[in-house]
Amino acid sequence: MLLSSSLKFFSIVTILSLVACFAPKELKKERELFDQKILNNVEINLNYFEVNGDRLFYASAGDPLRPALIIIHGTPGRWHQYARYMLNEKLRKFFYIIVVDRPGWGDSVAGETQEIISYARHAAIFSAFSKDLKNKNNNQPVILLGHSLGASIAPRVAMDYPSSVDGLLLLAGTLGPELSSLRWYNQIARVPGINWLIGKNLRKSNLEILALHAEMEAMAPLWFNVNIPTIIVQGMKDKYVYPENADFAEKNMNPKITDVIRLENAGHLFPMTLRSEVVAWSLCLLEKIDKKISACPYN
């Protein structure tokens, strides 16, 4: 009885800690907007892209002949958390906006199961998707916008398939192996019993976090392959991704094509609260790709 009570206690603590980084208030607002303006919006298309047995679900809005902006969520996550960006008129003026369910999440499927997949496999899927978009939009640029774990995965596409993408906007992502250490709640969540009690999605999310260090180690020697315009944005009050990732980017990425922006008062969820800034960074990155400007400063 005592053991059972202890397991329940630690499970509750673990669950609260794991979901805290997704700020329920912000998610509630996004869900309300999704139900009111996205769910039955005729301007938003729902589609699938299939490659080598994997199926990528995505929502899109805007002119498919424009440059593509692909938004990749973190863990756990679904496309609807970023659906608001598809309604932004400034973005739609310049971009074909796409929000995905990452393979293994939502309506995207990794093979015949919803298993956790490697960053290399993510990269192969997104590269094929990007090339398909380019074939249909007269080779217009494709930008990957990743948040949290999505920002850790997106660079692998540029590393493994340099010609498939043209720009990276990486928001609050882990980039360096030494900055990928596990938090205490990730350790607790892997304990038998607690692992079962936290539920499928948090269990899957924790597995992705447990794999983060090995994936960052594999990417460490490949940063020199990233030769496309990139913007790194890191909140200095982020409790879930180490702010020192901004320092890592400055030390390991080409300074001529990389802008590193530090948000002194921002936490992990700034893509949901600083939307106008995210729009501005996306448009600025497109101008960098077109060589109209050389940098994207932020004041």
N, C-alpha and C positions, 0 to 999 in steps of 0.2 A: 504493500500500500504506500509506504514511504517512497519507494523507488518510483512508483507510478506517478505520485504527486510531484516528485522532483523533475521527472521527465516532462510533465505538463507545464511546470513552471518555466523550465529552460526553453521549452518549445515556444511558449508565449513570448518570452524575451527575445528569442531568435526571430520569430515572425515579425515582431514590432521593429526590430533593428533592421531586418532585411527590407521591409517595405517603407521604412522611414525615408529612404533616399528618393522615393517617388512621390513624396508630399501629397497625401490624399486630397488636400484642398485644391491643389493645381489639377490633379487628375479629375476631380469631380467637375471642375469648370470645363475641362476639355470634353468630358463625357456629356455634359449638358449641351454644349455647343454642337457636339457630334449628333446627338439625338434631334436637335432643333434645325440644324442647317446642313448637315453632311449626309445623313442617313438616306434621305430620299431626294438628294440634289441631282437634278438631271444633267448638270454640267460636270459631274464627277463620274468617271468611268471606272468600273471594276474589271480587272483582267488577270490572266495567268500567263506566265512565261515558263516554258518547259525546256530543260536541257539535261541530257544524260540521266534521265530518271528523276531529277529534282524539279519541283514545281514552285515557282516564285509567284506569290500573290501580290498585286499592287493596285493602288488607286491612283488615278491621274486626272489632271485638269489642265486646260490650256491648249495651245496649238502644238501638235506633235512635230511640226516642222521647225519649231524654235529649239534653241539649246535646251538640254535636259538637266534638271536638278533632281537628283535622286536622294531622298531622305531615308537614312538607315537608323533605326531605333536601337536602344540599349537592351539591358536584361533586367527583369523580364520586360516585355513590351509588346505593343501592337501598333499598327499603322495609324489608328484613330487618334493616338496621343499627339500626332503632329499634323493631323488633317487640316487644322486651321490655316496652315500655310498655303493650301490649295485655293483658299478664298481671297488671298492677298492680291489686290489689283496690280501693285507694283511688280510683284514677282511674275504674275501672269502676262504682263506686258512684254517681258523679255524671256520667260522660261516656259517650257513644258514641265509642269511640276508633278513629280512621282513620289508617292510614299509607299514603302514596302512593308510587308511582314517578313522579317528575316527568316531564312530557311530554318525550319524546326519550330517556328512560332506562328500562332494564328492559323491562317489558311494556307500558309506555305508549308511544303512537305519536303523533307530530306529523304529521298528514295521512297521506300515503302513504309517508313516509320517516321516518328517525330524525334529522332535521336539527335543528340548534340553533335554538331559537325565542326570540323577544323576551320581555321581562318583561310587556309589554302583552298579548301573546298568552297567557302564563301566567295573567295576571290575568283575562282573559276566560274561560278554562277553569275556574279555581278559583271564580270568581264564579258561573258557571252551576252548578257542582257544589254550592256552598254553598246557592244558592237552591233547588235540587232537594231538598237535605237539609231545609231549612226547610219546604218544602211537605209533607214527609212526617212531620216531628216537631212539628207544631203551632207552627211559628215559634219553636222553642227557639233559644238562642244558638249561634253557631258561632265557635270560636276557631281561629286559625291559629297553629301552633307551628312556627317555621322555625329551622333550624340552618345556620350558615355561609351559603352562597349562597341557601339556602332562606329565611334571615332577611332577605336583601337583596330577594328577590322578593315575599315576603308583604305588605309595606306597599303595593306597587303595586295589590294587590287593593282595599285600603281607599281608596286614592287615586282609582282609576278607578270603583269600584262601592261607594260608601260604605254602602249599605244591605244589602250581601250578607254582611258579616261583623260580628261584635260585639266582638272582642278580638284582640290580637296579643301573642304571646310570642316575642320575637326574641332568639335565642341566638347570640352570636359572629358577628354579621353586619356586613358593610360597609354603611354608610348614607350617608356623605358622599363627594362626587366627589373632593375633595382627599385622601381616604384610600383611593383605589382604584388607586393606581399599581401597575404591574406589578413582580413580583419578577424577579430575574435569570434564574431557571430558566424563567419564562414566556416570556421573550425568546428563550432558547436553543431552547425547544421548538418555536418557530415557524420555525426555520431549515430550509430544504429538506433532505431526507435525514434529519435528526434527527426532524423532524415525522413522517416515515414510520416510523422505527424505534421510536418510543415506543408505537405501537399505537393502535387505534381509540378506546378509552375515554379514555385520557389525552389523545389528540389532541382529542377532543370536549370534554373538560373544559377543556383549555387555551383552546379557542376561546371557551368561556363566560367564562373569566377575562379574556381579551383584550377581550371586549365589556363588561366590568363598568364601566369608566369612563364610557363613552357612556350606559349605562343609568342610572348614578347622576346624570349631568348632566341627563338627561331627567326624573328624579324630583325634582331639587333644588327647582323651584318648586311642587311639589305637596304638600309636607309639611303645609301648612296644611289639606289635605283629610282628614288623619288625625284624626278626632274621636271615636275609640273608645278605651276603656281599653287601655293598652299597657304591657308590661313589657319593658325592654331589659336584657339581662344580658351583661356583657363580662368575659372573663378578662384580668387585667392582665399575664399572662405569655404571652399569645397571640402566637405567632410568625408567624401566617398572616393574621390580621386585626388591623389596628392598634387597640390599646386606646383610642386617642383617639376612636373611634366613640362611646364613652360620652359624651364631651364634646359631640360633634356632636348627639346626641339631646337633651341638656339645653338646648342653644342653639336647636334647631329644632323641638322638639315641645312641645305644650301641657303645662306642668308640672302642671296640675290633674288630668290624666288619665293622666300618664306617670310610671312609676317607673323609675329608672335604677339598676341594681345592679352594683357593681364587685366582682369576685372577685379579691382580691389575689394569691392563690397558684394561680390556675387558668390553664390553657392553652386550646387551641382545642377539645379534645374533652370538656369537662366534662359535656355531656349524657349521656355514656356512663359517667361516674364519679360524678356528683352526682345520681343519679336521684331520690332522695328530695326533693332541693331542687327539681328540675324539676316533680315532682308537686305540691309545696307551692305553687310559683308558679302552676301551672295552676289549682289550686283557689282560690287567692287572687284570680286574675284573674276567675274566675267570680263570686266574691263582689263584686268591684268592678263587674262588669256589672250584677249584681242590686242594686247600690247599698247593700249591707250594710256595706261598709267604703269608705274613701276612698284607702287606700294599702297597698302591700305591702312593708313594710320587710324588710331582710335583715341579720342580725347575723353 
